[in-house]
Amino acid sequence: MGTTRVLALFVLVPFELSGEVKVRGGNATLTAAQVLDVYRVEQRLKYLAFPAMGYVEPGAENTNTIQNFEVDGEWGTQEGHAAYLFNKVVSYGSGNRQAVVRTGKVPESGRANFVTTINGYADSMVISGNATDKVFQYLNAYNAPHWMNVFDSLQGSGGVNIVNNMSVEGQERYGSSWLRDWMRAYTFSNPVFQNTSILYNGTTDANWKRTPFMHASHDLGMSLDLGLREHISVGVQQNTHEPLDPDIAEEDLPDTENAWSKNNAKELLNLLGSDQNSALKNFLALYDITQKDVAVGQDTGSWDAIPIQNGSAQQKDSIRSALFGDGTQARGLVDEVLIGGGRQNAQGVISTISNQNPYRSINAVLDRLGIKAKPVDSHNSHFHIYLQAPVALPIASNILAETMPIVPEAQAVVSDVPSATQLFDFSYTEDAQAGEATMLMSLLIPYAPPLENTVAASPSAVVAQVEGQSKKLDMMLSECSDHLSTDSPDSQPGGMLLAPAEVFRQYMADTFNRVVDVSRAKVTVMESPKNGKLVSAGELKPYGSTYRYTTNRGFLGQEKMAFLVEVDGKRIKIVIKPYVVPVVGEDFVPFCEGIKRLDAIKTPSAFSPNTLGAWLYQGGFTNQITDTSNATVTFSDLGSNAIGQATGRAITLDINAAGHGWFVDSTPSINEEFLPTSNPNEWIAKAGSAAEGKMDMLSVFLHEYGHALGIEHSTNSHDLMATTLTPGMRRLPTVAEGHL
């Protein structure tokens, strides 16, 4: 029997530098090693989606859009801007919270000087490759931050409703993935502290056109304004003379004083009025997930209870530290909070500012909980929360290491075993072919989406998944139906009735003639509607759990909701997309087509010899692969993380590349979706291209075909026959391989 080789997911090793990466003056000519160094840093910064923040072409106007730099082996001002932003983010903390040190916001008259200063910092950036170089440390850390559109990324991600409370001109949506993950983990805080929504007042803008000129310390995407509007009225926000409740200082607390404890927090919250109680809960929920609880055994949702899917206790703690700090007040992710309008001196005495409530009672509660907090001018309408960077945890080489768990940049490994050791599993979103996943973003994972679109898409490998979200889905279905607007007098009373489990039952009956009892199916809301309200309507036999959807007044168009249905040991994601219309009459043409399957393969079930030969001929490979008549390529669900295998000349590719999705190149000879690297036979997908984040079918086929011809693995990690392949990477045969 022939050997079966399986392509599966594994890990990436850290990179090294031969010397400094920096802007070099004059007509300096780089050595081959220096060019390779530049490529390595450029590619990692691009992979982490860090833009040339603050860069403006000479003589041009700042359009406040993401500024990309080219991965071209040439280190210039734009790369310096990206590296400078990365440096400021990973160094973020007390004393380093601004792009340019200043005492307040930048006056409009100082705009030109601000740009000049930033350009100077960018041009002076040096990445040494030394172990003590913080930028180099984090570029090689598995918890390196991504830069992303935080607000849009959180929309529809499940959990709490994130409400846009940003000014029209501000739109400060961007920030670090550390901040994004922290907000996404809100639902794992103690339920006592959770509210139904969070008011997102802003982080930073796309290119520093407005943020530095509106705020003193929003520049770096590591602080969040958490709004109070839904909890505290404007009149109370402006009540300068609101007194301190003396009971707060006198209350006997059940646990250790001046330290985080849910028990203490609950006691103190009860002393606040309902409005400030509700407002403070939102902040405490976010704080809770960054902290271990001093009351052992009382924890139901804080740092040490965040469920990590796999690994030993030590590995799980290391992963939590990578995302949320170490769980202590000194090194947790949240460093400090500003709340209330006022000034506090060194002795803690608060002086007031006209028409600004200093929130003396809220500050007193925070003080007794050991949380650094104080009032500052113009902070009576929101909490301003400062984060601090988690400690860099280096990429390790041993996937089973107790001292450092691997949270990998996903790669493909060719081995003689069914799959590599698997720490983490997949959780598909709606478009499985695109390989997106709902996940925590800060762990080193395949190349981030294009910067302007980072926003709502997620990279494809799932790491540090919380339990219940990390199990692979068995099927994804979408149902679209036309729905009358709530404004219509003919709309259903109480709203549109939805039965997610019934969608699965109907699909199985229509497609496979199979009867499935869904009356006891477990149904969970994964994504709530953005333009209406979804409420439970109880159990309805034989359809199982049902819901009512009502549209917001005036809304027309397509809505989207998602549900997880669990029945008979299977997990099915149901995406319901009602198309809201104003009227349905006799001449109405439906917009929707009913139920369709989302995770079905979008490539042929098999390549015939003629089809295969034509594809290879189009790519110019027939000089190297002379005989395809005996090769067969079929598609099948290989399971686990496998994406391809070869047994003799029978090549089998996974139905969706283990969740990454396949890139099937219609023009395989010109590589226009890829950027060159220092290796002439290795290419990386362009940001925003169809190849980005997907497994290149051509590379995988050529590798497996090499095995079919009897070619063994190469020890060169950049060779077509190497044991690793990264999503978004293309590898082609060398001249030597072409003659084997």
Buried (B, 14 or more C-beta within 10 A) or exposed (E): EEEBBBBBBBBBEBBEBEEBBBBBEEEEEBEEEBBBBBBBBBBBBBBBBBBBBBBBEEEEEBEBEBBBBBBBBBBBBBBBBBBBBBBBBBBBBEEBBBBBEBEEBBEEEBBEEBBEBBBEBBBEBEBBBEEEBBBBBBBBBBBBBBBBBBBBBBBBBBBBEBBBBBEEEBBBBBBBBBBBBBBBBBBBBBEBBBBEEBBBBBBBBBBBBBBBBBBBBBBBBBBBBBBBBBBBEEEBBBBBEBEBBEEBEEBEBEBEEEBBBBBBBBBBBEBBEEBBBBBBBBBBBBBBBBBBBBBEEBBEBBBBBBBBBBBEEEBBBBBBBBBBBBBEBEBBBBBBBBBBBBBBEEEEEBEBBEEBBBBBBBBBBBBBBBBBBBBBBEBBBBBBBBBBBBBBBBBBEEBEEEEBBBBBBBBBBBBEEBBBBBBBBBBBBBBBBBBBBBBBBBBBBBBBBBBBBBBBBBBBBBBBBBEEBBBBBBBBBBBBBBBBBBBBEEBBEEBBBBBBBBBBBBBBEEEEEEEBEBBEBEBBBBBBBEBBEBEEBEEEEEBBBBBBBBBBEEBEEEBBBBBBBBBEEEBBBBBBBBBBBEEBEEEEEEBBEEBBEBBEBEBEEBBEBEEBBBBBBBBEBBEBBEEBEEBBBEBBEBEBBBBBBBBBBBBBBBBBBBBBBBBBBEEBEEBEBBBBBBBEBBBBBBBBBBBBBBBBBBBBBBBBBBBBBEBEBBEEEBBBBBBBBBBBBBBBBBEEBBEE
